[in-house]
Amino acid sequence: MNARVDLDQLLPELDRRHLDWLEEEAIFILREVAASFERPALLFSGGKDSCVVLRLAEKAFKMRDEREPSGFRGRLPFPLLHVDTGHNFPEVLAFRDQRVAEMNERLVVGHLEESIRRGTVRLADPLESRNGHQTVTLLEAIEEHRYDCLIGGARRDEEKARAKERIFSHRDGFGQWQPKEQRPELWTLFNTRHRPGEHFRSFPISNWTELDVWLYIARERIPLPGLYYAHERPVVHRKGLLVPVTDVTPPHADEAVINEKVRFRTVGDMTCTCPVRSDAQTAADIVAETLTVTVSERGATRMDDRTSDASMERRKKEGYF
């Protein structure tokens, strides 16, 4: 999109009233988590979905106060948790730390490098994708801090396996997701009972789409890492994707490095996350772009989700987010 877009210019074709319903549902789910579990935590990576969930948590548990840097007063009834693969984008980590400091919240970081040192994670190559290996570090953090519910920003429109997910997703004593073991969720009634050693993952924005997320970001003026907006970046063409050139994703000998104006639709491990061409400078611009896309952000930009149709489901069964 070359022209700058104002959301009001998209109306009446674009109706945003449903955001109030989605927000109300998500706040209800967050309060159910706080009421039902003893040691919950909110997964916060600095990505757009986790930033939306964080804003919803502020609305659920804090008081509005424009004098505060974050716009809210008080603290959340649970800590924030992030698994650092060691290959995260530095800009995203800096943003994460800035937001946590502004909000005066507690951040717990599980480092995959520590799992490597312990020998619980073994890499075949130092530059291989660490995205799948996050599961081990996450389960170690759950065991260490005895978390009984993790709040995440997964959405059902992201990927086929995500579409099977419940809002309250039961995980067994090994942290594994078993589709046949998920509980019915009729009439917004949630069964959160679990045995010692088991836990839940809760997804308050399950029913949101990528478009809903960007509409909400635009409406709430939620800050995000700059990677989500158009910027110049060296990339190479590889397997139909634009691969960012970084220390952990160097160009191959036969690849030409070019500068492209791009943005990231999702930010994860640098070894598997790719940008898309874009001129979008604001959330409103991205709303206009999102209205035209036909492939989800994971399908369009995540190399690890292209390995097979069942790659996400396999990782979820191992304990992935």
HURA-V76902 format. One record per run of one state. SS is the DSSP state (H for helix, E for strand, C for the rest). FROM is the first residue (numbers start at 1). LEN is the number of residues. If there is no record, write none. Layout:
[[SS	FROM	LEN] [SS	FROM	LEN]]
//
This chain:
[[C	1	6] [H	7	4] [C	11	7] [H	18	19] [C	37	3] [E	40	4] [C	44	4] [H	48	14] [C	62	1] [E	63	2] [C	65	7] [E	72	2] [C	74	5] [E	79	6] [C	85	3] [E	88	1] [C	89	1] [H	90	14] [C	104	3] [E	107	5] [H	112	7] [C	119	15] [H	134	12] [C	146	3] [E	149	4] [C	153	7] [H	160	4] [C	164	4] [E	168	4] [C	172	7] [H	179	3] [C	182	4] [H	186	3] [C	189	10] [E	199	5] [C	204	6] [H	210	11] [C	221	5] [H	226	3] [C	229	2] [E	231	8] [C	239	2] [E	241	4] [C	245	13] [E	258	6] [C	264	5] [E	269	1] [C	270	3] [E	273	1] [C	274	1] [E	275	3] [C	278	5] [H	283	8] [C	291	6] [H	297	5] [E	302	1] [H	303	4] [C	307	4] [H	311	8] [C	319	3]]
//
